[in-house]
């Protein structure tokens, strides 16, 4: 049997094992980590060109992958790879607040003033890359607050009103790719009074949004190699969630008081749908879906991804 066939079979087995270990809490990683391990591709490519027998190439490849994982988990003190064993992901959390940024790293603050006549807001956010999180609620006189630190580029914010609705666009501009940069960290604060419709183009970003205190009408996420962690609320009568992702880690928390329906098409994914029952191919529902006065509809189209849904 050829090295190529054996190698890719081993790779698929290892990916499956990684997903299982992540789901049971033995290890922590996100798809940004996989994306940042691109130098390993060069190593494996080089091994494939060595003029030795196929079984030796296979051994060298497995050893290279194992050594890379050990080196990353042992010596990465910056949290760049976001990988750890048995809860060591706390190191990643600590790095959110560190000040170890090189001189000249740009900070940016943007905001929208609160207008009581605005009852619904459509927020369009271009995340691109970086670490995006929800901060505390915006001050009472602010509709939205946006804080960014990093050297990838600054953001522009535009808005327009239509009667009682407002559309806010947050787009990255002057994007720059630099060697030795630390990427970007963003904190987003929202006013809890209006209903929020959110459209996130997150690319290869990591988002961790606790939306449990906000009325969310629609949430659309388009991601590539991304990490998505969302906590939904029970404050809206109807919430529609659409997630389109490639190689991503997807974690959703849905309140037990809301009836939930899940439609999903996944190719090669690790899946855990807590509290859902299978109705038909690709369709799952909670027991209280028909009787619940508040409903959440989730549609996930994911490729090689980890999808975990929990009830709280």
C-alpha positions as CSV (number, residue, x, y, z in Angstrom):
1,X,0.0,0.0,0.0
2,X,1.3,3.5,-0.9
3,X,2.6,6.0,1.7
4,X,0.0,8.5,0.4
5,X,-3.0,6.3,1.2
6,X,-1.7,5.2,4.6
7,X,-0.7,8.8,5.5
8,X,-4.1,10.4,4.9
9,X,-5.8,7.5,6.6
10,X,-3.7,8.1,9.7
11,X,-4.3,11.9,9.5
12,X,-8.1,11.3,9.5
13,X,-7.8,9.0,12.5
14,X,-5.8,11.6,14.4
15,X,-8.3,14.3,13.6
16,X,-11.1,12.1,14.9
17,X,-9.1,11.4,18.1
18,X,-8.4,15.1,18.6
19,X,-12.1,15.9,18.4
20,X,-13.0,13.2,20.9
21,X,-10.3,14.4,23.4
22,X,-11.5,18.0,23.0
23,X,-15.2,17.1,23.6
24,X,-14.4,15.2,26.8
25,X,-12.2,18.0,28.1
26,X,-8.8,16.3,27.9
27,X,-7.3,18.8,25.5
28,X,-8.2,22.3,24.4
29,X,-7.6,23.7,20.9
30,X,-9.5,25.7,18.2
31,X,-9.2,25.9,14.5
32,X,-7.0,28.9,14.6
33,X,-4.4,26.6,16.2
34,X,-4.7,24.2,13.2
35,X,-4.4,27.1,10.8
36,X,-1.2,28.4,12.5
37,X,0.5,25.0,12.3
38,X,1.0,25.5,8.5
39,X,4.8,25.0,8.9
40,X,4.0,21.3,9.6
41,X,2.8,21.0,6.0
42,X,6.2,21.9,4.8
43,X,7.8,19.3,7.1
44,X,5.4,16.5,5.9
45,X,5.9,17.6,2.3
46,X,9.7,17.3,2.8
47,X,9.3,13.8,4.3
48,X,7.3,12.7,1.3
49,X,10.3,13.6,-0.9
50,X,12.9,11.6,1.1
51,X,14.1,8.6,-1.0
52,X,13.3,5.9,1.6
53,X,10.7,3.2,1.9
54,X,7.0,4.1,2.4
55,X,6.8,2.7,5.9
56,X,9.7,4.8,7.0
57,X,8.0,7.9,5.6
58,X,4.9,7.0,7.6
59,X,6.9,6.7,10.8
60,X,8.7,10.0,10.2
61,X,5.3,11.7,9.5
62,X,3.7,10.4,12.7
63,X,6.7,11.4,14.8
64,X,6.8,14.9,13.2
65,X,3.1,15.4,14.1
66,X,3.6,14.1,17.6
67,X,6.7,16.2,18.3
68,X,4.9,19.3,16.9
69,X,2.0,18.9,19.3
70,X,4.3,18.3,22.3
71,X,6.4,21.4,21.4
72,X,3.4,23.6,21.0
73,X,1.7,22.5,24.2
74,X,5.0,22.7,26.2
75,X,6.8,25.8,25.0
76,X,4.1,28.2,23.6
77,X,3.9,30.7,26.5
78,X,2.3,33.4,24.5
79,X,-1.0,31.5,23.8
80,X,-0.5,32.0,20.1
81,X,-1.5,28.4,19.4
82,X,-4.3,28.2,22.0
83,X,-3.5,24.5,22.7
84,X,-3.3,22.8,26.1
85,X,-3.9,19.6,28.1
86,X,-6.7,19.1,30.6
87,X,-7.9,22.7,31.0
88,X,-4.7,24.5,30.2
89,X,-6.7,26.7,28.0
90,X,-6.8,29.1,30.9
91,X,-3.5,30.3,29.7
92,X,-5.3,31.6,26.6
93,X,-7.8,33.5,28.8
94,X,-4.9,35.2,30.7
95,X,-3.3,36.4,27.5
96,X,-6.5,38.4,26.6
97,X,-5.5,41.0,29.2
98,X,-1.7,41.0,28.9
99,X,0.3,44.1,27.9
100,X,3.0,42.3,26.1
101,X,2.4,44.2,22.8
102,X,5.2,45.8,20.9
103,X,5.5,49.5,20.9
104,X,3.3,51.2,18.3
105,X,0.5,48.7,18.5
106,X,-2.7,50.6,17.6
107,X,-5.7,51.0,19.9
108,X,-9.0,52.2,18.5
109,X,-12.3,53.1,20.2
110,X,-15.6,53.6,18.3
111,X,-19.2,54.1,19.6
112,X,-22.8,54.9,18.6
113,X,-25.0,57.0,20.8
114,X,-28.2,55.6,22.1
115,X,-31.5,56.8,20.6
116,X,-34.6,55.6,22.3
117,X,-36.5,55.7,19.0
118,X,-34.3,52.9,17.7
119,X,-36.1,49.6,18.4
120,X,-34.1,47.3,16.1
121,X,-30.5,47.3,15.1
122,X,-28.8,45.4,12.3
123,X,-25.1,45.0,13.1
124,X,-22.7,43.9,10.2
125,X,-19.3,43.1,11.5
126,X,-16.3,42.1,9.4
127,X,-14.1,40.2,11.8
128,X,-11.4,38.9,9.4
129,X,-8.9,37.7,12.0
130,X,-8.3,38.1,15.7
131,X,-10.0,37.5,19.0
132,X,-13.5,39.0,19.4
133,X,-15.4,39.0,22.7
134,X,-18.4,40.6,24.4
135,X,-17.6,43.0,27.2
136,X,-20.1,44.4,29.7
137,X,-23.2,46.1,28.4
138,X,-22.7,49.4,26.7
139,X,-23.3,52.5,29.0
140,X,-26.9,53.7,29.0
141,X,-26.1,56.6,26.7
142,X,-24.4,54.3,24.1
143,X,-26.0,52.0,21.6
144,X,-22.7,50.2,20.8
145,X,-19.1,50.4,22.0
146,X,-16.2,49.0,20.1
147,X,-12.6,48.7,21.3
148,X,-9.8,47.2,19.3
149,X,-6.1,46.6,20.1
150,X,-3.7,45.1,17.5
151,X,-1.7,45.9,14.4
152,X,-3.7,44.2,11.6
153,X,-5.7,47.4,10.8
154,X,-8.2,49.9,11.9
155,X,-12.0,49.8,11.6
156,X,-14.5,52.1,10.0
157,X,-18.0,52.5,11.3
158,X,-21.0,53.7,9.3
159,X,-24.7,53.8,10.1
160,X,-28.0,54.7,8.6
161,X,-31.5,54.9,10.0
162,X,-34.8,53.7,8.6
163,X,-37.7,54.8,10.8
164,X,-37.2,52.8,14.1
165,X,-34.4,50.7,12.7
166,X,-30.6,51.3,12.4
167,X,-28.0,49.6,10.4
168,X,-24.4,49.7,11.7
169,X,-21.5,48.5,9.5
170,X,-18.1,47.8,11.1
171,X,-15.5,47.0,8.5
172,X,-11.7,46.6,8.7
173,X,-9.6,49.0,6.6
174,X,-5.9,49.4,5.9
175,X,-5.4,45.8,6.6
176,X,-1.7,45.0,7.1
177,X,0.1,41.7,7.4
178,X,3.2,42.1,9.5
179,X,5.8,39.7,10.8
180,X,5.8,39.2,14.5
181,X,2.5,40.9,15.0
182,X,0.2,39.7,17.8
183,X,-3.0,39.9,15.7
184,X,-6.0,41.7,17.1
185,X,-8.2,41.7,20.1
186,X,-11.7,43.3,20.1
187,X,-14.2,44.0,22.8
188,X,-17.8,44.7,21.8
189,X,-20.5,46.2,24.0
190,X,-24.2,46.4,23.2
191,X,-27.2,48.2,24.6
192,X,-29.7,45.6,25.8
193,X,-32.9,47.6,24.9
194,X,-33.3,47.1,21.1
195,X,-33.6,43.9,19.2
196,X,-30.3,42.9,17.5
197,X,-29.9,41.3,14.1
198,X,-26.2,40.3,13.7
199,X,-24.3,39.4,10.6
200,X,-20.7,38.3,11.3
201,X,-18.1,37.6,8.6
202,X,-15.4,36.1,10.8
203,X,-13.0,34.5,8.3
204,X,-10.3,33.0,10.5
205,X,-11.2,34.8,13.7
206,X,-12.2,33.5,17.1
207,X,-15.5,34.9,18.6
208,X,-16.7,34.4,22.1
209,X,-20.0,36.2,22.5
210,X,-22.3,35.9,25.6
211,X,-25.6,37.1,24.2
212,X,-27.7,35.9,27.2
213,X,-28.7,39.5,28.1
214,X,-29.7,40.6,24.7
215,X,-32.7,40.3,22.5
216,X,-31.4,38.6,19.3
217,X,-33.7,38.4,16.3
218,X,-31.2,37.0,13.8
219,X,-27.7,35.8,14.0
220,X,-25.8,35.0,10.8
221,X,-22.2,33.8,11.0
222,X,-20.0,33.1,8.0
223,X,-16.7,31.5,9.0
224,X,-13.8,29.7,7.5
225,X,-11.1,28.3,9.8
226,X,-12.7,29.8,12.9
227,X,-13.6,29.3,16.5
228,X,-17.3,30.2,17.4
229,X,-18.6,30.2,21.0
230,X,-22.1,31.7,21.4
231,X,-24.5,31.8,24.3
232,X,-28.0,32.7,23.3
233,X,-30.8,34.3,25.4
234,X,-34.5,33.6,26.1
235,X,-35.4,37.2,25.7
236,X,-36.8,37.1,22.1
237,X,-40.0,35.3,21.1
238,X,-38.2,34.0,18.0
239,X,-34.5,33.8,17.2
240,X,-33.0,32.6,14.0
241,X,-29.4,31.4,13.8
242,X,-27.5,30.6,10.6
243,X,-23.9,29.3,10.7
244,X,-21.9,28.6,7.6
245,X,-18.4,27.4,8.5
246,X,-15.6,25.4,7.0
247,X,-12.9,23.9,9.3
248,X,-14.3,25.4,12.6
249,X,-15.0,24.7,16.2
250,X,-18.6,25.6,17.0
251,X,-20.0,25.8,20.5
252,X,-23.6,27.0,21.2
253,X,-25.5,27.4,24.5
254,X,-29.3,27.5,24.2
255,X,-31.6,28.2,27.2
256,X,-33.7,25.3,28.4
257,X,-36.8,27.4,28.5
258,X,-36.8,28.0,24.8
259,X,-37.9,25.4,22.3
260,X,-35.1,24.7,19.8
261,X,-34.9,23.2,16.3
262,X,-31.6,22.3,14.7
263,X,-31.1,21.8,11.0
264,X,-27.6,20.7,10.1
265,X,-25.5,19.5,7.1
266,X,-22.0,18.4,8.2
267,X,-19.5,16.5,6.1
268,X,-16.8,15.3,8.5
269,X,-17.7,16.7,12.0
270,X,-17.6,15.8,15.7
271,X,-21.2,16.4,16.9
272,X,-22.8,16.7,20.3
273,X,-26.4,17.9,20.4
274,X,-27.3,17.9,24.1
275,X,-31.1,17.8,24.7
276,X,-32.1,17.3,21.0
277,X,-33.9,14.4,19.5
278,X,-33.5,13.3,15.9
279,X,-36.7,13.9,13.9
280,X,-35.4,13.1,10.4
281,X,-32.2,13.2,8.4
282,X,-30.5,16.5,9.4
283,X,-33.4,17.7,11.6
284,X,-33.3,17.7,15.4
285,X,-35.7,19.2,18.0
286,X,-36.0,19.6,21.8
287,X,-38.9,18.0,23.6
288,X,-40.5,21.4,24.4
289,X,-40.3,22.7,20.9
290,X,-44.0,22.5,20.1
291,X,-45.2,23.9,23.4
292,X,-42.6,26.6,24.1
293,X,-43.7,30.2,23.5
294,X,-40.2,31.2,22.6
295,X,-38.4,29.4,19.9
296,X,-34.8,29.3,18.5
297,X,-34.2,27.9,15.0
298,X,-30.6,26.9,14.3
299,X,-29.2,26.1,10.8
300,X,-25.6,24.9,10.7
301,X,-23.8,24.1,7.4
302,X,-20.3,23.0,8.4
303,X,-17.4,21.1,6.8
304,X,-14.6,19.5,8.8
305,X,-15.8,21.0,12.1
306,X,-16.6,20.3,15.8
307,X,-20.2,21.2,16.6
308,X,-21.3,21.1,20.3
309,X,-24.7,22.4,21.5
310,X,-25.6,22.6,25.2
311,X,-28.7,23.5,27.1
312,X,-28.4,25.8,30.1
